[in-house]
Amino acid sequence: MAVPPESRFITELDPGDSDVEVDSFLRRLAAHKRFTAWGLPIAAVGTELRGLERTSYATAITAVYRAYARRQGKARWGDKTPRYVEHIPEISRLWPDARFIHLIRDGRDVALSYADVDFGPKNVAKAAKLWADRVGAGLRDGRPLGDRYLEVLYADLTEDTEGTLRDICSLIDLDFDPVMLDPEATGKAALDRAQRYNPHVREGAKRHVRSWESDMPADQQEMFEAVAGDVLSALAFERRYQTTSAPARVKARLALKGIPFGRLHSTRG
């Protein structure tokens, strides 16, 4: 199975229910910065669509992934764009047989990780809202899909990697291979790209690179729960504050508006 870098263009180029004119689609795709990061010649996509002047958007976008998979010598393809968790109905409409894997990490650890990268929110309230919005959308839209949808807790992936990967393979009808346990063997190029954005990517799958229990100040823990406590509870994550205080809720609201409360601090120096 070939899995390219994040795409984003599935939703950004989607015309809705309309068919697409193939030449126009190829021009727009070639100009999309996420597509250029794939290193895939636009002519390879054109080859997949040869002989078509117009086609459905699903057919056009499938051609992109087929071309990428063909270049990788793979028969199947997938996508790993995190923000698509907010677009499950749209993607399910395009591919009615698609399988969805929702990988969920404790949002407080996610918030701490934002401090060490060059993207994402930099205060705890904004990190909590982004996490709650995206994870909440995944739960809302994914669970009704039944056996087409699998929730995977990051802690399970790190503590029982093989068992969790076997569950994922079962969902997508892919044979498990022990080489999947070695990221360097299966995705060195992807790791090289990811390291530009995530300094911890080659440290292996760890439950805690930074742990909210020890590394997040108590006032930030409470601010996070003031924003995202309901989603934490829906996933049975531990909560320190079953009822958050009025001051914490006020600080969280102000932080969401840009007041400098709850700034996340990097460990990178």
TIKOL-654704 format. One record per residue: x, y, z of N, C-alpha, C, O, CB in turn; residue in three letters. Coordinates in steps of 0.2 Angstrom, whole numbers, plus 5000, padded with zeros to 4 digits. Glycine has a CB too. Layout:
XYZXYZXYZXYZXYZAla ...
This chain:
500449945000500050005000500450065000500950075004499550005006Met 500350114995500750174995500350224999499750234998500850194988Ala 500750265003500450325007500850385006501350385009500350305014Val 500650435002501050485000501050535006500650535011500750524994Pro 501450595005501350645010500650675010500250665006501850705008Pro 500550715015499850745016499650785010500050815006499850795022Glu 499050775008498750805002498350865003498550915000498350744998Ser 497850865006497450925007497050945001496450975002497850985010Arg 497250924995496950944989496250904988495850924984497350934983Phe 496150854991495550814990494950864991494450864987495450754994Ile 494950894997494450934999494451004996493951034994494350945007Thr 495051024995495151094993495051104985494851154983495951114994Glu 495051054981494951054974494251024973494051024967495451014970Leu 493851004977493250964976492651014974492551064977492950934983Asp 492451004968491851044965491151024968490751054965491951044958Pro 491150984972490450964975490250904970490550854969489951024974Gly 489550914968489250854964489450864957489250824953488550864965Asp 489850914955489950924948490550874945490950864949490150994946Ser 490450854939491050824935491550874935491450934935490850794929Asp 492150854933492750904931492950894924492950844921493350884936Val 493250954921493550944915494250924916494550964920493451024911Glu 494450874913495150844915495750894914496150894919495250784910Val 495750924909496350974908496351024913496851044916496351004901Asp 495751054915495751104920495951074927496251104931495051134920Ser 495651014928495850984935496650974935496850984940495450914935Phe 496950944930497650934930498051004931498551004934497850904923Leu 497751054928498151124929498051144936498551164939497851174924Arg 497451134939497451154946497751114951498051134956496651154948Arg 497851044949498151004954498951014953499251014958498050924951Leu 499151024947499851044946500151104950500651104952500051044939Ala 499651154951499851214954499751204962499951254966499351264952Ala 499451154965499351144972500051124975500351074973498851094973His 500251164980500851154983500951084987501451064987501051214989Lys 500351054989500450994992500550944987500950894988499750974996Arg 500250944981500450894976501150904974501450854972499950914970Phe 501450964973502150974971502550934976503150914974502351044970Thr 502450934982502850894987502850824986503350794989502550914994Ala 502450794982502450724981502950704976503150644976501750704978Trp 503250744972503750734967503450684962503850644959504350694971Gly 502850694960502450654955502350694949502050744950501850624958Leu 502650674943502450714937501750724936501350674936502850684931Pro 501550774934500750784932500650744926500050724926500650864931Ile 501150734922500950684916500750614918500450584915501550684912Ala 501050594924500850524926500150524928499850474927501250504932Ala 499850574931499150574932498750584926498250554925498950644937Val 498950624921498650624915498650564911498150544908499050674910Gly 499150524912499150454909498550414911498250374908499750414910Thr 498450414918497850384921497150404918496750364918497850384929Glu 497150464916496550494914496550494906496050534903496450564917Leu 496950464903497050474895496350454892496050404894497550424893Arg 496150494887495550484883494950514886494350504883495450404883Gly 494950544892494350574895494450644895494950684896494350554903Leu 493850674893493850754893493550774899493750824902493450774887Glu 493050744901492650754908492550694912492550634909491950794907Arg 492550694918492450634922492250654929492250714931493150594923Thr 492050604933491850624940492450644944493050624942491450564943Ser 492350684949492850704953493250644957493850644957492650754958Tyr 492850594959493050534962493550504957494050484959492550494964Ala 493350494951493850464946494450504945495050474945493450454939Thr 494450574945494950614944495450604950496050604949494750684943Ala 495250614956495650614961495950544963496450534965495250634968Ile 495550494961495850424962496450414957496850374959495250374960Thr 496350444951496950434946497550464949498150444948496750474940Ala 497550514954498150544957498450494961499050484961497950604961Val 498050454965498350404970498550344966499050314968497850394975Tyr 498250324961498450274957499150284953499550244953497950254951Arg 499250344951499850364948500450354953500950334952499850434945Ala 500250384959500750384964500950314966501550294967500550424971Tyr 500450274967500550204969500950164964501350124965499850164970Ala 500750174958501150144952501850154952502250114951500850164945Arg 502050224954502750244954503050204960503650194960502750314955Arg 502750194965502950154971502950084970503250044975502650174977Gln 502750054965502649984964502149954968502249894970503349954965Gly 501649994970501149964975500449954971500349994966501050014981Lys 500049914974499349904970498849944974498349954971499249824971Ala 498949964980498449994984498750064986499350074987498149954989Arg 498250104989498450174991498050194997497550164998498450224986Trp 498350245001497950275006498150345007498550365003498150235013Gly 497950375012498050445014498150455021497850425025497550495010Asp 498550505023498650515030498650585032499050615036499350485033Lys 498150625029498150695030497650705037497050695036497750735024Thr 497950735042497550735049496950775048496450755051498050765054Pro 496950835044496350875044495750845041495150865041496550945041Arg 495850785037495250755034494850725039494250705037495550705029Tyr 495050725045494550695050493950745051493450725053494950695057Val 494050805048493450855048493050845042492550875041493650925049Glu 493250795037492850795031492650715030492650695024493350815025His 492550675035492350605034491750595029491750555024492250575040Ile 491250635030490650625025490850645018490650605014490050675027Pro 491250695017491450705010491850655007491750635001491750775010Glu 492350625011492750575008492350515007492450475002493350565013Ile 491950495012491550435011491050445005490850395002491050425018Ser 490850505003490450514997490850494991490550464986490150584997Arg 491450514991491850504985492050434985492050404979492550544986Leu 492150394990492350324990491950284995492150285001493150314992Trp 491350264993490950234998491150175001490950145006490250214994Pro 491750144999492050085002492650105006492950055008492250034996Asp 492750165007493450185010493350165017492850155020493450265010Ala 493950145020494050135027494350195031494850225028494450065028Arg 494250205037494450265040494750235047494450205051493850315042Phe 495450255048495750245054495850305058496250355055496450205053Ile 495550315064495550375068496050365073495950335078494850395070His 496650395073497250385078497150445083497150505081497950385074Leu 497050425089496850475094497350475100497550425103496150465097Ile 497750535101498150545106497850585111497450635110498850565104Arg 498050575118497750625123497950695121498550715120498150605130Asp 497450735121497550805118497950845122498250895120496850835118Gly 498050835129498550865133499250855130499750905130498450855140Arg 499450795129500050775126500150805119500750835117500150705125Asp 499650815115499650845109499750915109500150945106498950835105Val 499450945114499651025116500351035117500651075115499151045122Ala 500650995121501350995123501750985117502251025116501550945128Leu 501550945112501950935106501950995102502451005098501750875103Ser 501451035102501451095097501951145099502251185095500751125098Tyr 502251145106502751185108503351175105503851215104502851185115Ala 503551115102504151095099504151095092504651075089504351025102Asp 503651115089503651115081503451185079503251235083503151065078Val 503551195073503451265070502751285067502651335064503951275064Asp 502351235069501651245066501151235072501351205077501451205060Phe 500551255071500051235076499951295082500351335082500151175080Gly 499451285086499351335091499851335097500251285098498651325095Pro 499951395100500551395105500251415112500651435116501051455102Lys 499551415113499351415119498851365121498551335116498951485121Asn 498751345127498451275129497751285127497451225125498551265136Val 497351335127496651345126496551335118496051295116496351405128Ala 496951365114496851355107497051285105496751255100497351405103Lys 497551255108497751185106497151135108496951095105498351165110Ala 496851155114496251115117495651115112495351065110496051135124Ala 495551175109494951185105495151145098494651115095494851255103Lys 495751155095495851125089495751045090495451015086496551145087Leu 496051015095496050945097495350925097495150875094496450925103Trp 494950965101494250945103493850945096493350905095493950985108Ala 493950995092493551005086493650945082493250915079493651075083Asp 494350935081494450885076494350815078494050775075495250885074Arg 494450795084494350735087493550725088493350665086494650715094Val 493250775090492550775091492150755084491650715083492250835094Gly 492450785079492150775072492250705070491850675067492450825067Ala 492850675071492950605069492550565073492250515070493650595071Gly 492450575079491950525083491250535080490850485079491950545091Leu 491050595079490350605077490250575070489650545069490150685076Arg 490650585065490550565058490850495057490650455052490850615054Asp 491350465061491650405060491250345063491150295060492350405062Gly 491050355069490650295072490050275069489950215069490450325079Arg 489650315065489050285062489250245056488850205053488650345059Pro 489950245054490150205048490250135050490350085045490750235045Leu 490150115056490250045058490950015057491450045059489650005055Gly 490949955053491549925052491949955047492449925045491349845051Asp 491750005044492250045040492650095044493150125041491850085035Arg 492650095050492950145054493250115060492950075064492450205057Tyr 493850135062494250105068494550165072494950205069494750055065Leu 494450165078494750215083495350175086495350125088494250235088Glu 495950205085496550185088496850235093496950285091497050165082Val 496950215099497250255104498050255103498250205102497050235111Leu 498350315103499050315102499350275108499850245106499250395103Tyr 499150275114499450235119499450165117499950125119499050245126Ala 498850135114498850065112499350055107499750005107498150045110Asp 499450105102499950095097500650085100501050045097499950145092Leu 500850125105501450125108501550065112502150035113501650185111Thr 501050045116501149995121501049925118501349875121500650005127Glu 500649915113500549855110500549865102500049855099499849815112Asp 501149885100501149905093500949845088500549855083501949925091Thr 501249785089501049735084500249715085499949715079501449675086Glu 499949715090499249695091498849755088498349735084499049695098Gly 499049815089498649875086498749875078498249885075498949935089Thr 499349855076499449855068499049795065498849805060500149845067Leu 499049745069498649685066497849705066497549685061498649625071Arg 497649745071496949765070496849815064496349805061496749805077Asp 497349855063497249905057497349865051496949875046497849955057Ile 497749815050497749775044497149735043496949725037498349725045Cys 496849715048496149675047495649725044495249705040495949645054Ser 495649785047495149835044495249845037494749845033495249895048Leu 495849845034495949865027496149805023496449815017496549915027Ile 496049745026496149685022496949685019497049665013495649675016Asp 497349695024498049695022498449645027498349645033498449765023Leu 498849605024499249555028499749585032500049635030499549495023Asp 499749565039500249595043500949565041500949505040500049575050Phe 501449605042502149585041502549615046502449675048502349605033Asp 502949575049503349595055503849655053504049695057503849545057Pro 503949665047504349725045504049795046504349845046504549725037Val 503349785047502949845048503149875055503049935056502249835049Met 503549835059503749865066504349905065504549925071503849805071Leu 504649905060505249945059505150005054505149995048505849895056Asp 505050065057504850125053505450135048505250155042504750185057Pro 506050125050506650145045506550095039506750125034507250135049Glu 506350035040506349995034505750005030505849995024506349925037Ala 505250025032504550035028504450105026504050115021504050015032Thr 504750155029504650225027505150275028505050325031504050245031Gly 505850255026506350305028506250365024506450425027507050275025Lys 506050375018505950435015505450475018505550535019505750425007Ala 504850445021504350485024504650505031504550565033503750435026Ala 505050475034505350495041505850555039505850605043505750435044Leu 506250545034506650605032506250665031506450725033507050585026Asp 505650665028505250725027505050745033505050805035504750705022Arg 504750705037504450715044504850755048504650795052504050655047Ala 505550735048505950755053506150835052506350865057506650725053Gln 505950865046506050935045505550975050505651025051505850945038Arg 504950935051504450965055504350945062504150985067503750955052Tyr 504550885064504450855070505150825073505350775070503950795070Asn 505450855077506150835080506150775083506650745084506450885084Pro 505550745085505550685089505350625085505350565087505050685094His 505350625078505050575074505450515074505150455073504950605067Val 506050515075506550455074506650425081507050385082507150475071Arg 506350455086506450425093506050365094506050335099506250475098Glu 505650345089505250285090504550305093504450355095505550235094Gly 504050255093503450265095503450265103503450205106502950215093Ala 503350325106503350325113502650355115502450395112503950375115Lys 502450325121501850355123501950425125501450465124501550315129Arg 502450445128502550515131503250535129503750515131502450515138His 503350575124503950615122503950675128504450685131503950645115Val 503350705129503250745135502550725138502150705134503250825133Arg 502550725144501950695147501550755151501850795155502150645153Ser 500950755149500550815152500550805160500450855164499850815150Trp 500550745163500450735170501050765173500950795179500450655171Glu 501650765170502250795173502450855170502850895174502850745173Ser 502350875164502650925161502150985160502351045158502850905154Asp 501450975161500951025160500851055166500551025171500351005156Met 500851125168500751155174499951145175499551135171500851225174Pro 499851145182499151125184498651175181498051155179499051125192Ala 498851235181498351285178498151275171497651285169498551355179Asp 498651255167498551235160498151175159497751165155499251235156Gln 498251125163497851065163497151085164496651055161498051015169Gln 496951125169496351145170496051185164495451185163496251185177Glu 496451235161496151275156496051225150495551235146496751325153Met 496451175149496351125143495651085145495251085140496851075143Phe 495551065151494951035152494351075152493751055151494950995159Glu 494451145153493851185153493651195145493051205144494051255155Ala 494051185141493851185134493751115131493251115127494451215130Val 494051065133494051005129493850945134493950885132494650985126Ala 493550965140493450905145492950855142492950795144493150935151Gly 492450885138491850835136492150785131491950725132491350875133Asp 492650805127492950755122493450705126493450645125493350785117Val 493750735131494250685135493750635138493950575139494550725141Leu 493150655141492750605145492450555140492350495141492150645148Ser 492250575134491950535129492450475127492250425125491850575122Ala 493150495128493650435126493950405132494350365132494150475122Leu 493650425138493850395144494550405146494850365150493750315144Ala 494750465144495450485146495350515153494850545155495750545141Phe 495850505157495850535164495750605164496050645160496550515168Glu 495350635169495250705170495450725177495350685182494550725169Arg 495850775178496050805184495450845187495450855193496650845184Arg 495050875183494550925186493850905183493750915177494750995184Tyr 493450865186492850845184492350915183491950915179492450805189Gln 492550965187492151025186492751075187493051085192491651035192Thr 492851115181493351165181493051225184492451245185493551185174Thr 493551265187493451325191493251385186493451385180493951345195Ser 492851435189492651495185493351525182493351555177492251535189Ala 493851535187494451575184494751535178494951565173494951585189Pro 494751475178495051435173494651445167494951445161495151355175Ala 493951445167493551445161493651515158493651525152492851435163Arg 493751575163493851635160494451645157494451675151493751685166Val 495051615160495651625156495651585150495951605145496251595161Lys 495351525149495251495143494951535138495151535132494951425144Ala 494351565140494051605135494451665132494451685126493351635138Arg 494851695137495251755135495851725130496051765126495551785141Leu 496051675132496651645128496451625121496751635116496951575131Ala 495751605120495551595114495451655110495451655103494851555114Leu 495451715113495351775110496051805109496051865106494951825114Lys 496551775111497251805110497551835116498151855115497151855104Gly 497251835121497551855127498151805130497951745129497051875133Ile 498751825132499251785133499251745139499651755144499951815133Pro 498751695140498651655145498851585143498651565137497951655148Phe 499151545147499251475145499751455139499651415136498651435144Gly 500251505139500751495133501151425134501351415140501251545132Arg 501151385129501551325129502251335128502451375123501251275123Leu 502751305132503451315131503851265128503751205130503651335139His 504251275124504651225120505251205124505451235129504951255114Ser 505351135123505951105126506551115122507151095124505851035128Thr 506551145116507051145111507551205113508151205110506751155104Arg 507451245117507851305119507851355114508251405115508551275120Gly 
